[in-house]
Amino acid sequence: MERRVLVVGKDPTSREELQMLTNAFGLEVEVSDASEFSLMAIPFDRYTTVIVDLDLNGLDPVRAISMIHKNLPKVPIIGITTQRPFPQEKRIRTAGIFYYLVRPLDGEEFFNALGDAVAYAAMLNGSFVVPDSERWH
């Protein structure tokens, strides 16, 4: 499996921030808006990890997670959001999120979550080639 990450979000500034952070980790990044059409059309089997900005303005984050899991059930999803009330966070976690981050982002926590997600995806696919751990610890 390629070490490619998909960044999904409505806000272009947020997508750019997440793309830059992920590039700094040494992974290839593609970005997508968070429309239902784009989530259904993307071939998720080519991604190691998906990073979703959960502040989707109009698209329920649980629905977005479900759409991603429908295309590839085992892909680790990192969800990033502003502070959410506990019931919403519980729904998101129950939907199958791999890691839940709250803004403002802590760079070390982001890199640890991304490293864990990539390592998990590699383990599931029988490929233990992961980014240099010194870069994310």
Buried (B, 14 or more C-beta within 10 A) or exposed (E): BEBBBBBBBBBEEBBEBBBEBBEBBEBEBBBBBBBEEEBEEBEBEEBBBBBBBBBBEEBBBBEBBEBBBEBBEEBBBBBBBEEBEEEBBEBBBEBBBBBBBBEEBEEEEBBBBBBBBBBBBBEEEEEEEBBEEEEBE
